[in-house]
Structure formats: structure tokens, C-alpha cells
């Protein structure tokens, strides 16, 4: 074998390593629908509360949404022929969202039961937590659209501390629309494009 | 002149190198996923994974999920170290070739 052929062989090996590492880390999980799903769940809870002022409306809607979301995820995983292996990055992002969900599930009912709850505090806390989760996820995967969604939530956090109750509600509704419905829809379009590029496989 | 390192023959096989490179990026992977990513046959893939297992570079776990057998492969610390050393050796050899 000539020296040039040997060099080429070594370069090919390095290239193979790079390609396979990238291939292993490539994540094609589709999570855009969860943003839209939770956006709708927030709207349902807001509409329910506005309709009959039942104090448990948020808790019941969120618990039902958790159960339904978990059921959909499990059923999607079951139907996958080749399940994607977990990556450290994927686990980091998943952990952030789960931890945020647990924090909200503990803090918000506790505020309600202790009588220290009001609409401004509620919107500020929810928006801040969603800002943290979106910001951290966006920075981990270096996705500017998700970092932008985090900035919208952080702006909503600040805005919720000022103004009237109705202004606070409008801020929350707009933030949900932009960061859950619009961003979630955009994520779904991106995921569909990516799947198409990769030959329509779900792996 | 510095002596050039030898390339680890267990890792040097193309399919075995591809498998270790895939496994370094994930926590664990199913046999079917590795087959899809490498495009190899069941027999060849099984044989190469067995060589990596015998060398202590991958660990295997067999279990049943919803009554279906599932074989999971995970890279060991020794495998991680061996792949790192292999890449360093490759780079050193390429560097020496450029300097020559």
C-alpha cells in the first residue's frame, strides 16, 4: 500500500468515527406536539376557571393533562419499531422538564392552600418556570427559537408583576399562544421536515 | 524520530469501529438500532459485537420487554478508553504523515 493510500485509509477511519458519533447523538424524537398539547391544556384550565370559578379547575386539568400526555408518550414508544437510544443530552433536557413539572405541582397547590395565592403571583411563577425550562433546553440543544420562547416567558414574568388582573390575564394568554401554540407548531413543522429529509423513517 | 503507536486491532475493524463510535454517544442501544445504523446483517453484527464484548469494550444486557426479547449494548469504561486511545493514535499517525 502506498503512503498516500495509507493516509487516506487513516482519514477514512477518522471520518467514520465522526459520522457515527454524530449519527448516535442524532435525536429525531418528536416533542413539538407536547408544547401545543400543554398550550391547549392551559387554555382549558383558564376557560374553566373563568367560567365557574371552581378552585380545583387548574389542578384537575393539569393532573388530567399529565395522565393523558404520559399515556400518549407511552403509546408512541410502544408503536416504535426501533426505539431511539437515550443520550446524556436527552436525559438532561427530560430532567429539566420533569423537575419543572414537579416544582409547579408542589408550589402552586401549596400557595393555593396557604391562601397566599393570587393571579399575579401565579402567572409570574408559571412564566418564570417555563422560561427556565425553555431557556435551559434551548441552550443545551442550541436552538434559537426555543431561547426566544424563553425570553417571551421571562418578559411575561416581569409584566405579570405589574398592571391590573385583566392585563395579567392577557399577558398570560399571549405568552401561551406564542410559546406553546406557535412555537409548538413550528417545532412540529421542523420535525416533519427533518423526518422527510431522512427518508420518512421514525428512527 | 518518535515511534509511531500501533492501532488496536480489536477496534480497527470498520464495523467494530463504527459500533464503538455509535455507542460512545448514547447510554445504551438495542441490537436492532445498531443494525439499522450500520446496515449490517444480523450474523455479522452479532459476531462483531461478541468480539467487542470479549475484549471488555461493550456490556450486554438481555431482557424481555412486553414478552419480546431485547438485547441492549452499552459501552464500558474500558471501551471508552480504548476508543480515545485509538483516535489519539490515528491523529498521531496522520500528523507524522504530514510532517514526513
Interface residues (C-beta under 8 A of the other chain):
Chain A: X3 X6 X7 X10 X11 X13 X14 X16 X17 X18 X19 X20 X21 X22 X23 X24 X25 X78 X81 X82 X83 X84 X85 X86 X87 X88 X91 X203
Chain B: X12 X14 X17 X18 X21 X22 X23 X24 X25 X26 X27 X28 X29 X30 X32 X33 X36 X37 X66 X83 X87 X90 X91 X93 X94 X97 X100
